[in-house]
Amino acid sequence: MILILSLFACGSADYSGGDATAGAEVYASTCESCHGADGMLGVEVNGVAAADLTFETNDLSDDGIADAILNGVGEMPAQALDDTQTADCIAYMRATFGS
């Protein structure tokens, strides 16, 4: 029972409380080339435009955004970020694109 709970705890991260200032650098190096500085660029990959983050940031939970970043979605590939980088990127997205 303890092993099962330990495995479950290792699989979940808390993505709240990230540093938006640090997240700006993560976003610039990881996300900006497809989503743009304003979050709305929508570069096409295989005929599918990148998501408009001004909408997605408001529609998804932190876990939902983290899942998209870390596992990819549609034509967007998974990004190799650690939990801190992911939390920082989410904080930046919420501060910049959230309403």
C-alpha positions as CSV (number, residue, x, y, z in Angstrom):
1,M,0.0,0.0,0.0
2,I,2.8,2.4,0.9
3,L,4.6,1.6,-2.4
4,I,1.4,2.4,-4.4
5,L,0.9,5.7,-2.6
6,S,4.6,6.6,-3.2
7,L,4.4,5.9,-6.9
8,F,1.2,8.0,-7.1
9,A,2.9,10.9,-5.3
10,C,5.9,10.8,-7.6
11,G,3.7,11.1,-10.6
12,S,2.1,14.3,-9.7
13,A,3.7,17.7,-9.4
14,D,2.4,21.0,-8.2
15,Y,2.7,23.5,-11.0
16,S,1.3,26.5,-9.0
17,G,3.6,29.1,-7.6
18,G,6.0,29.3,-10.5
19,D,8.2,32.3,-11.1
20,A,6.8,34.3,-14.1
21,T,10.1,36.2,-14.6
22,A,12.0,32.9,-14.9
23,G,9.2,31.6,-17.0
24,A,9.7,34.4,-19.6
25,E,13.1,32.8,-20.5
26,V,11.6,29.3,-20.7
27,Y,8.8,30.5,-22.9
28,A,11.1,32.5,-25.2
29,S,13.4,29.5,-25.7
30,T,10.7,26.7,-25.8
31,C,7.4,28.1,-27.0
32,E,7.8,31.5,-28.7
33,S,8.9,30.2,-32.1
34,C,5.5,28.6,-32.7
35,H,3.1,30.5,-30.4
36,G,4.8,34.0,-30.8
37,A,5.7,36.6,-28.2
38,D,2.0,37.5,-28.0
39,G,0.8,33.9,-27.7
40,M,-1.2,34.1,-30.9
41,L,1.3,33.4,-33.8
42,G,-0.1,30.0,-34.7
43,V,2.7,28.7,-36.8
44,E,1.4,25.7,-38.8
45,V,2.9,22.2,-38.5
46,N,1.5,19.7,-40.9
47,G,-1.3,22.0,-41.7
48,V,-2.3,22.5,-38.1
49,A,-1.8,26.0,-36.5
50,A,-0.3,26.3,-33.1
51,A,-2.8,27.0,-30.3
52,D,-3.7,30.6,-29.5
53,L,-2.4,30.7,-25.9
54,T,-4.6,33.8,-25.1
55,F,-7.5,31.3,-25.1
56,E,-5.8,28.1,-24.0
57,T,-4.2,29.7,-20.9
58,N,-7.7,30.7,-19.6
59,D,-9.4,27.4,-20.6
60,L,-6.9,24.9,-19.1
61,S,-5.9,24.2,-15.5
62,D,-2.2,24.2,-14.5
63,D,-2.2,20.4,-14.8
64,G,-3.8,20.7,-18.3
65,I,-1.2,23.2,-19.5
66,A,1.6,21.0,-18.0
67,D,0.2,17.9,-19.7
68,A,0.2,19.7,-23.1
69,I,3.8,21.0,-22.5
70,L,5.3,17.8,-21.2
71,N,3.4,15.3,-23.4
72,G,2.6,17.3,-26.5
73,V,-0.8,17.7,-28.1
74,G,-1.8,17.3,-31.7
75,E,1.2,18.3,-33.8
76,M,2.9,19.9,-30.9
77,P,5.8,17.7,-29.6
78,A,6.5,17.1,-26.0
79,Q,8.9,19.5,-24.5
80,A,11.8,18.4,-22.3
81,L,11.2,20.7,-19.2
82,D,11.6,19.8,-15.6
83,D,8.9,20.6,-13.0
84,T,10.3,24.0,-12.1
85,Q,10.7,25.1,-15.7
86,T,7.1,23.9,-16.4
87,A,5.7,25.8,-13.3
88,D,7.7,28.9,-14.3
89,C,6.4,28.8,-17.9
90,I,2.8,28.3,-16.7
91,A,3.2,31.3,-14.3
92,Y,4.5,33.4,-17.2
93,M,1.7,32.3,-19.5
94,R,-0.9,33.1,-16.9
95,A,0.7,36.6,-16.2
96,T,1.0,37.4,-19.9
97,F,-1.9,35.8,-21.6
98,G,-4.4,35.2,-18.8
99,S,-7.4,37.4,-18.3
